[in-house]
């Protein structure tokens, strides 16, 4: 074995405080979507400090290569964006700008920065190279596709990839590696926006206008019937209407109603069917109520797939690093959130793992995307060690 697991784990534990510092700095200035100016600036500063050259990759995407750039690369990815949530975690380093790292992407970025430092120390010791992918806009399911279009899988060519996701609130010790389910491990997703365009008027004279709120309400109810009456039971499809915006008042017939939501399914075929039916429902209802209807699908991703062979190898790497007990399987868990690393898994053999980051009984009971969610930072060395060790082992194959 070219690289000893215990040495990599010790190196990760040694830089735990550095990773905590990275995580808290990124957390305190949480940014969303493709607007990650401060986050990207900080990531580049850290890469500079450890001697790793980087390249911009599209809008706020950053890539770096460690090792022989003439050889194929194993990809390690971290997402960097936060959510538009007012933070209520009570942490001393909580963001105060109306955004929040409520999905742990600050943890992911800190882990990859830690892995970068470890890998830089071992540069030249492996027959291959490692590409680091710092990605924007995962929450909007747009960032990975954007970086692929900008060449993240080429120059050097990527032969495989890995991502990690922290998960608090489980009945598992911090640092437990949760192995990805082989094959489809997370659902496809699409976001939708439906605009019903009517004619504004005084609320006391509705007959002089065309009310868009009525068709919007009918559409919301009809969309739920899509799940309960058209999708086979057990398919695992979900449709959520998240917002309805009319920009009106209590005595106004608005001229526009905008409905936004998301849908997920563990089958790309089901997802395509749902998109087709959403559009037909919205336009049909709009015609009945005399409004113009426009339907958009601004973001989405296919199902996330874990390569079977790579999943088995990473399972072995995890046991070499941490022993058999801190490893479990998602066969016991359901991952209903979507993940745009799915675009990477479409292009190359890839795997996504989870790292337990706070046991519910230890006070980490809030779920992801909660304004009160907190994470156990003791998970950071586990994640950075697994990323670094996997990349080294894969390049030695």
Residue pairs with C-beta under 8 A, 6 or more apart in sequence:
2 125
2 126
2 392
2 396
3 122
3 125
3 126
3 389
3 392
3 393
3 396
5 317
5 320
5 321
5 389
8 118
8 321
8 385
8 388
8 389
8 392
9 321
9 322
9 381
9 385
9 389
11 118
11 121
11 385
11 388
12 114
12 118
12 380
12 381
12 382
12 384
12 385
12 388
13 381
13 385
15 114
15 117
15 118
15 381
15 384
16 377
16 378
16 380
16 381
18 114
18 117
19 110
19 111
19 113
19 114
19 377
19 380
19 381
19 384
20 110
20 377
20 380
22 42
22 46
22 109
22 110
22 113
22 114
23 106
23 107
23 109
23 110
23 377
23 380
24 93
25 42
25 93
26 39
26 42
26 80
26 101
26 106
26 109
26 110
27 91
27 93
27 94
27 95
27 101
27 106
28 93
28 94
28 95
28 96
29 38
29 39
29 42
29 95
29 97
30 82
30 83
30 87
30 95
30 97
30 99
30 100
30 101
30 106
31 37
31 38
31 39
31 80
31 81
31 82
31 99
32 81
32 82
32 83
32 84
32 99
32 139
33 81
33 136
33 137
33 139
33 140
33 142
34 59
34 60
34 136
34 137
34 142
34 143
34 146
35 60
36 60
36 80
36 81
36 136
37 60
39 60
39 80
39 81
39 109
40 60
40 62
40 80
40 134
40 136
43 54
43 62
43 80
43 109
43 113
43 134
44 54
44 62
46 113
46 116
47 53
47 54
47 62
47 64
47 113
47 116
50 116
50 117
50 120
51 120
52 64
52 66
52 116
52 120
52 132
53 64
53 65
54 62
54 63
54 64
54 132
55 62
55 63
55 64
56 62
57 63
57 133
57 147
57 150
57 151
57 152
58 136
58 146
58 147
58 149
58 150
59 136
59 137
59 146
60 80
60 136
60 137
61 133
61 134
61 135
61 136
61 143
61 146
61 147
61 150
61 152
62 132
62 134
63 131
63 132
63 133
63 134
63 147
63 152
64 116
64 131
64 132
64 134
65 73
65 129
65 130
65 131
65 132
65 156
66 116
66 119
66 120
66 123
66 129
66 130
66 132
67 73
67 119
67 123
67 124
67 126
67 128
67 129
67 130
67 395
68 124
68 128
68 129
69 129
69 156
70 156
71 127
71 128
71 129
71 156
72 128
72 129
72 156
72 157
72 158
72 159
73 128
73 129
73 130
73 131
73 156
73 157
73 158
73 159
74 128
74 129
74 130
74 131
74 158
74 159
74 160
74 161
74 162
74 390
74 391
74 394
74 395
75 130
75 131
75 133
75 152
75 153
75 158
75 160
75 161
75 162
75 344
75 348
75 350
76 112
76 115
76 130
76 131
76 132
76 133
76 161
76 162
76 163
76 387
76 390
76 391
77 112
77 132
77 133
77 134
77 135
77 144
77 161
77 162
77 163
77 341
77 344
78 105
78 108
78 109
78 111
78 112
78 132
78 133
78 134
78 135
78 163
78 164
79 105
79 108
79 109
79 135
79 136
79 138
79 143
79 163
80 105
80 108
80 109
80 134
80 135
80 136
81 105
81 136
81 137
81 138
81 139
81 140
81 143
82 95
82 99
82 100
82 101
82 102
82 103
82 105
82 106
82 139
83 99
83 100
83 101
83 102
83 103
83 139
83 369
84 98
84 99
85 99
85 100
85 102
85 369
85 371
86 98
86 100
86 371
87 94
87 95
87 96
87 99
87 100
87 102
87 371
88 371
88 372
89 100
89 371
89 372
89 373
89 374
90 372
90 374
91 374
94 100
95 101
100 371
101 107
102 368
102 369
102 370
102 371
102 373
103 139
103 368
103 369
104 165
104 166
104 167
104 168
104 357
104 368
104 375
105 138
107 166
107 357
107 375
107 377
107 379
107 380
107 383
108 163
108 164
108 165
108 166
108 383
109 134
110 380
110 384
111 164
111 380
111 383
111 384
111 387
112 132
112 134
112 384
112 387
114 380
114 381
114 383
114 384
114 388
115 132
115 383
115 384
115 385
115 387
115 388
115 391
116 132
118 384
118 385
118 388
119 130
119 388
119 391
119 392
122 388
122 392
125 392
126 392
126 395
126 396
127 395
127 396
128 394
128 395
128 396
129 156
129 395
130 391
130 392
130 395
131 152
131 156
131 158
133 147
133 152
133 161
135 143
135 144
135 147
136 143
136 146
137 143
137 146
138 144
138 339
138 340
138 341
140 191
140 298
140 299
141 189
141 191
141 299
141 300
141 301
141 338
141 340
142 299
142 340
143 340
144 301
144 340
144 341
144 342
144 343
144 344
145 301
145 340
145 343
148 343
148 344
148 347
152 158
153 344
153 347
153 348
158 347
158 348
159 348
159 349
160 307
160 310
160 348
160 349
160 350
160 394
161 341
161 344
161 345
161 348
161 349
161 350
161 351
162 310
162 314
162 350
162 351
162 352
162 353
162 387
162 390
162 391
163 339
163 341
163 344
163 350
163 351
163 352
163 353
164 352
164 353
164 354
164 355
164 383
164 386
164 387
165 339
165 352
165 353
165 354
165 355
166 354
166 355
166 356
166 357
166 375
166 379
166 383
167 178
167 354
167 355
167 356
167 357
167 368
168 356
168 357
168 358
168 360
168 364
168 366
168 367
168 368
168 373
168 374
168 375
168 376
169 358
169 360
169 364
169 365
169 366
169 367
169 368
169 373
170 176
170 178
170 333
170 356
170 359
170 360
171 359
171 360
171 361
172 178
172 328
172 356
172 359
173 326
173 356
173 359
174 356
174 357
174 358
174 359
174 362
174 376
174 378
174 379
174 382
175 322
175 326
175 355
175 356
175 378
175 379
175 381
175 382
176 326
176 327
176 328
176 355
176 356
177 318
177 322
177 326
177 327
177 328
177 353
177 354
177 355
177 382
177 386
178 328
178 329
178 330
178 333
178 353
178 354
178 355
178 356
179 311
179 314
179 315
179 318
179 327
179 328
179 329
179 330
179 353
180 306
180 311
180 314
180 330
180 351
180 352
180 353
180 354
181 306
181 329
181 330
181 331
181 335
182 306
182 307
182 308
182 311
183 305
183 306
183 308
184 266
184 303
184 304
184 305
185 304
185 305
185 306
185 330
185 335
185 352
186 303
186 304
186 335
186 336
186 337
186 338
186 339
186 342
186 352
187 236
187 238
187 264
187 265
187 266
187 271
187 303
187 304
187 336
187 338
188 264
188 265
188 266
188 267
188 268
188 270
188 271
188 300
188 301
188 302
188 303
188 338
188 342
189 262
189 263
189 264
189 271
189 300
189 301
189 338
190 262
190 263
190 271
190 274
190 275
190 297
190 299
190 300
191 260
191 261
191 262
191 297
191 298
191 299
191 300
192 260
192 261
192 262
192 263
192 275
192 278
192 295
192 296
192 297
193 258
193 259
193 260
193 295
193 296
193 297
193 298
194 216
194 219
194 258
194 259
194 260
194 278
194 282
194 293
194 294
194 295
194 296
195 256
195 257
195 258
195 259
195 293
195 294
195 295
195 296
196 212
196 213
196 215
196 216
196 219
196 256
196 257
196 258
196 259
196 282
196 286
196 289
196 291
196 292
196 293
197 212
197 255
197 256
197 291
197 292
197 293
197 294
198 209
198 210
198 211
198 212
198 253
198 254
198 255
198 256
198 257
198 290
198 291
198 292
199 209
199 210
199 253
199 255
200 209
200 252
200 253
200 254
200 255
201 208
201 209
201 253
202 208
202 209
202 251
202 252
202 253
203 249
203 250
203 251
203 252
203 253
204 251
206 253
209 253
209 255
210 253
210 289
210 290
210 291
211 253
211 254
211 289
212 246
212 254
212 255
212 256
212 257
212 289
212 291
213 246
213 248
213 254
213 257
214 289
215 257
215 285
215 286
215 288
215 289
215 291
215 293
216 244
216 246
216 257
216 259
218 285
218 288
218 289
219 259
219 281
219 282
219 285
220 241
220 244
220 259
222 281
222 285
223 239
223 241
223 261
223 278
223 281
224 239
226 239
226 274
226 277
226 278
226 281
227 237
227 238
227 239
230 273
230 277
231 237
231 265
231 270
231 273
231 274
235 265
235 266
235 267
235 270
236 265
236 266
236 336
237 263
237 264
237 265
237 266
237 270
237 274
238 263
238 264
238 265
238 336
239 261
239 262
239 263
239 274
240 261
240 262
240 263
241 259
241 260
241 261
242 260
242 261
242 262
243 258
243 259
243 260
243 261
244 257
244 258
244 259
244 260
245 257
245 258
245 260
246 254
246 256
246 257
246 258
247 254
247 256
248 254
263 271
263 274
263 275
263 278
264 271
264 336
264 338
265 271
265 274
266 303
267 303
268 302
268 303
271 300
271 302
275 297
278 295
279 295
282 293
282 295
283 293
283 295
285 293
286 292
286 293
287 293
301 338
301 339
301 340
301 342
301 343
302 342
302 343
302 346
303 342
304 338
304 339
304 341
304 342
304 345
304 352
305 342
305 345
305 346
305 350
306 345
306 350
306 351
306 352
307 345
307 349
307 350
307 351
309 349
310 349
310 350
310 351
310 394
311 351
313 393
313 394
314 351
314 353
314 386
314 390
315 327
317 386
317 389
317 390
317 393
318 326
318 327
318 353
318 386
319 327
320 389
321 385
321 386
321 389
322 382
326 382
330 354
335 354
337 368
339 352
341 350
341 352
344 350
345 352
353 386
355 379
355 382
355 383
355 386
356 379
357 364
357 375
357 376
357 379
358 364
358 374
358 375
358 376
358 379
359 376
362 376
363 374
364 374
364 375
364 376
366 372
366 373
366 374
367 373
